[in-house]
Amino acid sequence: MKSQEMFAGFDPEQQARHEQYLINRFGEKMKGRIAQSKIKVKDWKAADWQNVGLAFHQICADLVSAMKRNLPEDSPAVQTIIRRHHGWLKQFWKPTRESYVGHSQLIVDSELRKAYEAHDPLLPEFLALAIQTFAENELE
């Protein structure tokens, strides 16, 4: 299965736009990082993509549940979910403190937002704050 088939509705044109957005925003160095990420997943089978999609949706569901329980983004329970999110991303690339905080900004202000809003309209901002806390406390 191709990376563009990772999630339902995730097509090659969206992937190309997302990649160009990253290159425009962060510079030519992103081309190499995108290529490395593609290499990491090039041999994935349909079951691999299905599992990664299910894990993503469970992380989002758990974060929405935490939001509905009014847990703050820096609570131990939320930070445990963010640790899972960070681990989930490591399947594609290695988020550092700086890049994970940058990713939190992308979640809020790029097309990536839609994937999280599908779970709850307030999830992008909540997740972004939780990621920033995690990055500051856990990453180098």
Contacts in CASP RR format, 6 or more apart in sequence:
PFRMAT RR
TARGET T0000
AUTHOR 0000-0000-0000
METHOD contacts of the structure
MODEL  1
MKSQEMFAGFDPEQQARHEQYLINRFGEKMKGRIAQSKIKVKDWKAADWQ
NVGLAFHQICADLVSAMKRNLPEDSPAVQTIIRRHHGWLKQFWKPTRESY
VGHSQLIVDSELRKAYEAHDPLLPEFLALAIQTFAENELE
1 44 0 8 1.000
1 45 0 8 1.000
1 46 0 8 1.000
1 48 0 8 1.000
1 49 0 8 1.000
3 15 0 8 1.000
3 38 0 8 1.000
3 41 0 8 1.000
3 44 0 8 1.000
3 49 0 8 1.000
4 10 0 8 1.000
4 11 0 8 1.000
4 12 0 8 1.000
4 14 0 8 1.000
4 15 0 8 1.000
5 49 0 8 1.000
6 49 0 8 1.000
6 52 0 8 1.000
6 53 0 8 1.000
7 53 0 8 1.000
7 56 0 8 1.000
7 115 0 8 1.000
14 111 0 8 1.000
17 111 0 8 1.000
18 110 0 8 1.000
18 111 0 8 1.000
18 112 0 8 1.000
19 30 0 8 1.000
19 34 0 8 1.000
21 110 0 8 1.000
21 111 0 8 1.000
22 30 0 8 1.000
22 34 0 8 1.000
22 106 0 8 1.000
23 30 0 8 1.000
23 31 0 8 1.000
23 34 0 8 1.000
33 93 0 8 1.000
36 93 0 8 1.000
37 92 0 8 1.000
37 93 0 8 1.000
40 91 0 8 1.000
40 92 0 8 1.000
40 93 0 8 1.000
41 48 0 8 1.000
41 91 0 8 1.000
41 92 0 8 1.000
44 52 0 8 1.000
52 88 0 8 1.000
52 91 0 8 1.000
55 84 0 8 1.000
55 88 0 8 1.000
56 88 0 8 1.000
56 115 0 8 1.000
57 119 0 8 1.000
59 81 0 8 1.000
59 84 0 8 1.000
59 85 0 8 1.000
59 88 0 8 1.000
60 116 0 8 1.000
60 118 0 8 1.000
60 119 0 8 1.000
60 120 0 8 1.000
60 123 0 8 1.000
61 119 0 8 1.000
62 81 0 8 1.000
62 84 0 8 1.000
63 78 0 8 1.000
63 81 0 8 1.000
63 119 0 8 1.000
63 123 0 8 1.000
63 126 0 8 1.000
63 127 0 8 1.000
63 130 0 8 1.000
64 119 0 8 1.000
64 120 0 8 1.000
64 123 0 8 1.000
66 75 0 8 1.000
66 77 0 8 1.000
66 78 0 8 1.000
66 81 0 8 1.000
67 120 0 8 1.000
67 122 0 8 1.000
67 123 0 8 1.000
67 126 0 8 1.000
71 77 0 8 1.000
71 78 0 8 1.000
72 78 0 8 1.000
73 126 0 8 1.000
73 129 0 8 1.000
73 130 0 8 1.000
73 133 0 8 1.000
74 130 0 8 1.000
74 133 0 8 1.000
78 130 0 8 1.000
79 130 0 8 1.000
79 133 0 8 1.000
79 134 0 8 1.000
79 137 0 8 1.000
79 138 0 8 1.000
81 130 0 8 1.000
82 127 0 8 1.000
82 130 0 8 1.000
82 131 0 8 1.000
82 133 0 8 1.000
82 134 0 8 1.000
83 134 0 8 1.000
83 138 0 8 1.000
85 127 0 8 1.000
85 131 0 8 1.000
86 95 0 8 1.000
86 100 0 8 1.000
86 131 0 8 1.000
86 134 0 8 1.000
86 138 0 8 1.000
86 139 0 8 1.000
89 95 0 8 1.000
89 100 0 8 1.000
89 103 0 8 1.000
93 99 0 8 1.000
95 103 0 8 1.000
95 135 0 8 1.000
95 139 0 8 1.000
96 139 0 8 1.000
96 140 0 8 1.000
97 135 0 8 1.000
97 136 0 8 1.000
97 139 0 8 1.000
97 140 0 8 1.000
100 131 0 8 1.000
100 134 0 8 1.000
100 135 0 8 1.000
100 139 0 8 1.000
101 131 0 8 1.000
101 132 0 8 1.000
101 135 0 8 1.000
103 131 0 8 1.000
104 127 0 8 1.000
104 128 0 8 1.000
104 129 0 8 1.000
104 131 0 8 1.000
104 132 0 8 1.000
104 135 0 8 1.000
105 128 0 8 1.000
106 112 0 8 1.000
107 113 0 8 1.000
107 116 0 8 1.000
107 124 0 8 1.000
107 127 0 8 1.000
107 128 0 8 1.000
107 131 0 8 1.000
108 124 0 8 1.000
108 125 0 8 1.000
108 128 0 8 1.000
113 124 0 8 1.000
116 123 0 8 1.000
116 124 0 8 1.000
116 127 0 8 1.000
117 123 0 8 1.000
117 124 0 8 1.000
END
